[in-house]
Structure formats: C-alpha cells, structure tokens
Amino acid sequence: VDRITITTGTLTVAGSVIMNAANLASISALQSQIVMSGGAGTLNVGGAFTVNVAGTITPGTAGSTVNFNGSAAQTIPIGVSSVTYNNLTANNTSSAGATLSAAVTSSRVTGNMSVAAGTLDNGGFAVAGASGKSLSVASGAKLRLGGTSAFPTGFTTTLDAASTVETTNDRPPDDR
C-alpha cells in the first residue's frame, strides 16, 4: 500500500507499520504516506512503526491521533523523514513501554501528547510542546525522563494523582 488516508474513524494495525522504500530515487510523491489531514481520525499501532529512507505522516489539524498501543516495547519515530503528529498517545502496556526516538518539538507534535496507560520513555530527549497544547499522564501511567532532559516544557501539563513521573537522568536534583 502506497498511501493510507484516515479522515474519520479508527484504523487499527495490530502488527507493524513499515514505510520501506529501498532508495529515494524509486519513491514517488504518493508512496509511503499516511494522510490524516482531512479530519480527526485515529491510527492505532500495535507493533513496530518503522520508517526506512522516506515516509510521511501528514497530521490533521482537527484532532487526528496516532496511538501507540502495543503490548511489547515500541519506539515512536520522531524527527524521522517527514513524520509529524497532531496528537500523540502512548498506550503501551509492556514494562518497557513506548520510547521516543528523538526530541519532541512543537513542529514534530503539533497537538497534544498523552500517556493513557503504561510507560512513555523520553529516551533522554527533550520534550517541548506547543503553547496552548497539553501533556497528560493518566491514572496508573508513567512518564519516564532520562539522560540530561528536563521536565517537559511548552505544554500545559496534567498529572493524575495516581500517575508517576520517574527521573532516571543525570541532572543534579536542583535542575529536575
């Protein structure tokens, strides 16, 4: 499949999503695309999400969501090719959870981020969202911050009283 368009409703992929083109010369403008720009659809990814060489996610501005809801460890591609998310949700129930592959910026995640269940590990990267957008961690969910990263910025942050923020980083205690 060269192009998937999700404008409403939900597409659930229990396995992996692989955007795999052998080389850039063989890719047309219509290949390796997930287009969510037409609405508020949801893509549930239960397996790996792999972007090799090229791939595009065009986010919607009306609330499109990519939900990483696996039961094994997942890596969330950030800053890879032309992958941009509107709303990004970690809902991974494995002990390792879902891990960001790079820093979150307001141009890479244009909407809200949430940890609905399980663990979201920042992979040691900064998490800086757009002003007016939110980062939420639900009851029983965990946000793990590692490396030299600080607490997420830019977002309005909502932490449920029964959520956890775990710091495994190298920053001095006064900087956490």
N, C-alpha and C positions, 0 to 999 in steps of 0.2 A: 504494500500500500504506500503510495507516494504522499498522499495528503489526507488528513483527517480533519473534518470541520465539526466542532461542537458548539452549537449556539444556545441550546436549551437542554435540559435533562442531564443525564449522567451516563458516561461511558466508563465501564469498569473493566480493567485489564487485570486479571488475576495473576498473570505471568509477567514477563518483562516487556518493556517498550525499548526497541533498539532502533535508533536512527543511524543507519550504517551505510555510508557511501564510500566506496573504495578510494576515490580521489575526487578533488574538486572539479576537475575537467569533465567528469561524467555526470555532474549534477545539474539538472535544470532548475529553474526558479520554482517549479511546482513540486519538487521532490523533498522528502524528509521534513514535512510540515505538519504541525498541529495548530490549527487556526481556531482560536476561541474568541476572536474579536467581535463576533456578531451577537454576543449575549452573555448570559450568566450560567453557562454550562459548567459541569464538573467532570474532571478526569481523575478517576481513582487508579493508582498504580500500585499493584500488589507485589510486584517483583522489582527487578533492577530497571533503572532508567538510564540507558546508555546512549551517549551522543558521540559518534565517531566522525571526525572530519567536519561534518556540517549537519546542521539540524536547526529548525526554527520552531519556537512556540510563540505565537502571536497572541498576547493576552487580551482579554476583553476588558472594557472599562466599566461594564455593568455588573461586575462581580464574578467573573469566571474564577474557578478554583482548581488547583492541582493538589490532590490529596494523596500523600504517600502513606498507604495503609497496609503495609506488608506485615508478615509475621516473622520475617528474617531481616537481618541488618540491611539497610538501604542507604545509598548515597544519593543525595539530592544535588543534581547538577546546577551549579550557579556559575555564571560568567563563562559558560561554555558555548561556543558558536553564537547563535542568535536566540538563546533560550532566555525568555523573560516571562515572569509570572505576574498575574494580577494578585490573586490571593493564594497563599501557600500554606498548606496544612500538613503537619506531621501527626500521624495517627498510627504509628508503628508500635506493635506490641512486643517486639523482641527485646531482650535485655540490652542489646547494643543500641537499639533504636534506629533513627534516621540521622545521618550526618551530612552537614553542608560541605560541598566540595570547594567553596571559595567564600569570600566576604559577600555579605548581603548589602546592597546599596539601594537607594530609592529608585534607581533606574533598572535594577535587576528584579526587584519585587516592588511593584508599583502600588499594591494594595496592602491588605492585612496579612499578618502571619499568626498562626495559632498552633499550639501543641494541644491536640484534642485528647490524646492518650499516649502512653508510652514515653519515650525519650526523644528529644531533639538535641543533638550534639552540634555545637557550632564549629567543631573541627579545629578550634583555635583561631578562627577567623572573626573579624569584626561583624557586628550586626547593626546596621544603621538604616532605619526605615524612613519613609516619607512622613513629614509633618502632617498631622491630621489622620494618620492611619494607626492601627492598633496591633500590638503583640499581646496575645493572651495565652496563659498556661492554665489548663483546666484542672479540676479536682483529680488527684492521683497521677497527673502528668509531671514530667520533669524536663527542665531546661538545663543542659549541661554546658558550662562555659569553660573552655580550656585555653592553653597557650598563654599569651600575654593579652588576651582580649578583655575588654571592659564589659560592663553590663550594657545591653543593647540601648542604642540611642535613637532619637528621631521619633520613634513610635510613642504612642500613649500605651503604657504597659499595664495589663491587668493580670494579677496573680491570684488565683483562687487560694483560699486559706489552706486547702488540703493539697496544694501543688508544692513542687520542690524546685529550687534553683541550686544547682550543685556547681561549685567552682573547683576546678582541678588545675587552675592556672598558676603561672609563675609570677604573678603580680604581687607586690607587697600588700599586706592586709589593708593599709590605708587607701589603696587605689581600687579596691573592689567595690 
